[in-house]
Amino acid sequence: MTTTTSPGGLRDFYEDPAVPVASGTPRSLRQARMLAAALGTGTARTVVDIGCGDGTAAATAAPLLSGHRIIGVDWSQDALTRARTRLPYAVRGELTGGGLPLRSESADAVLFSEVVEHLVDPDAALDEIRRVLRPGGHLMLSTPNLAAWYNRALLLAGVQPVFSEVSLRAIHGRPGREVVGHLRLYTARALRAFVAAAGFEVVRLAGAPFHGVPRALRPLDRLACARPPLASILLLHARRS
C-alpha cells in the first residue's frame, strides 16, 4: 500500500496539519503513572513536555500530575495552536539551534514522548534536555521499539519493520498507512546505552502497547509489555546525574 504526503523539508513536513502529532492514550497513561510515582506528592514541580504536539499526551497525564506545572514545547506552530486549547502553557522552541526557551536547571522533569525517533541529532537533544533538568531531575522518554515482537517476524520474512520509513512522501515495503517521519529507531539495549552515555542514570525500562496494532492482535501486544525488549513502545525513566 502506498500513501502520499506533502513533499518538502523536515520543517515543512512537521508543519503540515495532515501529519499526526498525537500518540496513543495507553502509552501516555503508563508514562504519566511512572512520572507521578517518581515525583511523589507535596512540592509542586515543573514538568516540561518537549515535542508536545497537539497537547493530547500532556492533557491525558494532567490528572495524574495534579499540583504540578506542565509546560508544552513544540516547534510546529500548527501543533501549538491545538495544544493551547488543552494546556495552560505551550511555547515554541526546539532542541537544536537556539535551544529550548528555558533556563538551565529549571525543570524537575521532562516528558520526551515519541520525539527522539524524529531527530537528525538526538545527541544534541539529550544534551539540551540535560541542561534544563536540575540535578536528579527525571527524564521520561518513550519511543517505538525496532525489536517489537511483530517486527522480529517481519524481518525474518524480509518485510520492512513497522515504525521504520524510507521516505517522507510515501509508505514503501512495510505495513501501515501513515507517514510520520521516523529517522531513527532503537532497541531496548540501544536506548539504555544511548541515554546512559548522555549523562543520565537509567532507573527503569518498561513497555507499552501500540494503538496501531490490529484489534485481533492487541491482547498479544499488551502481553508483550511484560517483556520490554519485545514491547511495541519503550518507556524509559532516567535521572540526570
N, C-alpha and C positions, 0 to 999 in steps of 0.2 A: 504494500500500500504506500502511496506517495502523497504527502501533504505539503503544500507550499506555504511559505510565509514571506513577508516583505524582505527584499534584499537590502543590503547596506551594511555598514559597520556595526560593531558591537553596541555602541551607544544608541544608534538608531534602532537596533533590534530591541533593546530593552525599553526604549521609549514607545514602542509600538503597543497600543492598547490591547491588541489581539494576543500578545504574549502572556501566558499565565504567570501571575505573580503571587498566587496563594498556594499553600500546600495542605495536606490532609489534616483533619481535626485529630485523629488518633495520635499522630506524631506530635502535634502541638500540645496535647494534653499530657502525654508521657513526659515530654521535655519540661513542661511547666511544673509537674509534680516533682521532678528531680531538682529543679531550681528552688521551689518552695521549701523543700526539705533542707537544701543547702543553706538558704538564707535564714531559716528559722523565723521566730516571731519576735516582736519587740521593736527594736530600732528600725525606722524606715530606711530603706536602701534605694539607690539609684540603679535601675536596670535599663540598659541600652539595647534595643533590638536593631542590630545592624543588618541592613537589607530587609527592612520591614515589609516591603511590598505594599499590598493594599491594607495592611494592618490587621488582617484576619487572625494571624497566629498570635499576635500580642493581645488582641481583644479576647481570644479564646483563653489565654493564660491569665488575664487580668483577675478573674475571680479567685484564682489560687494564689495570687500575689497581692492580695488586699493590703493596703497600707504602704506599699512600695510605689515609687515613682517610675513609670515606664516611659521612655523616650524612644520614638521610632526614628530611624535614619535610613534614607534611601537616596539613590542618585536619579531615579526616574521621577520627573515632575508629575507625570500621569498617575503613577502609583501613590505618590504623596497626597495628591488631591483626594484619592479614595481613602487613604489611611487617616486623613484628618477628620473623616466622618466617624471614625472608630476610636481614635486615640486623642488624648488631650494635648500631647506634644508630638509633633512629627516635623523633622527638619531635613533639609537637603544636605548631603555630604557624601564623600566617597573615601575609600581606603587607600587610594594612591593619590598622586598629585599633591594637592594642598593638605590632604589628610582629613580626619574627622573634625567637626566643629566642636570639639570637647577638650577641656584642659587635661593635662597629664594627671593620672591617678585620681580621676574624678568619678569613676564608675565603680560600683560594687559588684556588678555582674553584667555580662554581655551575652545576649542571645544571638547566635550566629547560625540561623536556620536555613538550610538549603541554599547557601550562598557560595561556599568555598569551591564547589564544582563548576562555578561560572567564571572564575577569576583567571586572568592571564598570569598574575603574580601573587599566588597565595602566600608566599613567604613574607612579602611586604605587608600583606593584610594582617597576618598574625603579629608582626612587629608593631603595627599601629594599634591593634587591639591590646597588646601588652602595655603599650604606652598609656592608654586611657584607663586601664584597670588599676586599682590600688593593689599593693602587695597583699597576697592572699585572696584577691578577688576571683570570682567564678566565671569561667567560660563554659557556656552550654552550646555545643556545636552539633549540628545534625547534617548528614549528607547521605545520598544514595550509596548503597553497597555494591561495588563492582562484583563481589563474590556472593551475591544473594543466591539463594537456593536454586531459583529458576535460571539465573544467568550461567551457573555451572553447567546445567543441562543444555542450554542454548549453545554455549561454546563447544561442547562436545559434538553437537550437531552441525557445527560450522555456521551458526547464526550470530549476527551482531548482538551483543548483550543489551538488554533493556537499560535505559539511562544513558548509554553511550550514543554519541551523534557524530556523524562525519560531515555534516553540512548545516548551515543556518537557514537554508532555503527549503529543505525537504527531508523527509524520513527516508533512509535507504538501508535496506537489509536487516531491519530489526522490527519487533512488534511495537505497536503504539501508533498514535495519530498526531501528537503534538510535538512540534519543535520547540525546545525550551532553552537551548543554548548551553548545554553542558560541555565544558572544555577539559575537565579533569575528573577522574573517578578514583576512589580509594577502597582498599580492602580494610578490614579491621586492623590488621597488623600495620599496614602502611599509615593509617590515620593516627594510631598511637605514636608511632615513631616520629611522624611529621610534627605533631603538636608538642611532644616532649623536646624535640630539637629546637623549638622556638622559645623555650624557656618556661614551659608550663609543666606542672605535675599532674599526670593523668590520675584522676580519682576513680572513675567508673566508666565502663563502656556497656551500653545496653542496646537493645534492638527495638524497632517499631515497625508496624505494617505499612504497606504502600497502598494508598487509596485507589491506584490504577489497576490493581490486580483483579482479574475477572472474578465475579461473585462466587463462582463454584470453587475457586481456589483460595478464597480468603481465610477459611478455617486453617488450612495448611500454612498460610502466610503468618497468621497470628501464632501458630505453634512454633514456627521458626524463630520467633522473637526470643524464645528461651535460650537460643544459641546465637548471640550477636554476630559471630562471623558468617552466619547463614541468613540473617535477617535482611529484609528489604532496605531498611533505613538504619544507619548507625547513629546512635545518640551518645555523644562523648561529654563527660563532665571533667573539666580540668581546673586547676587553680594556678594563678600567677605565682611563680616562685620568687 
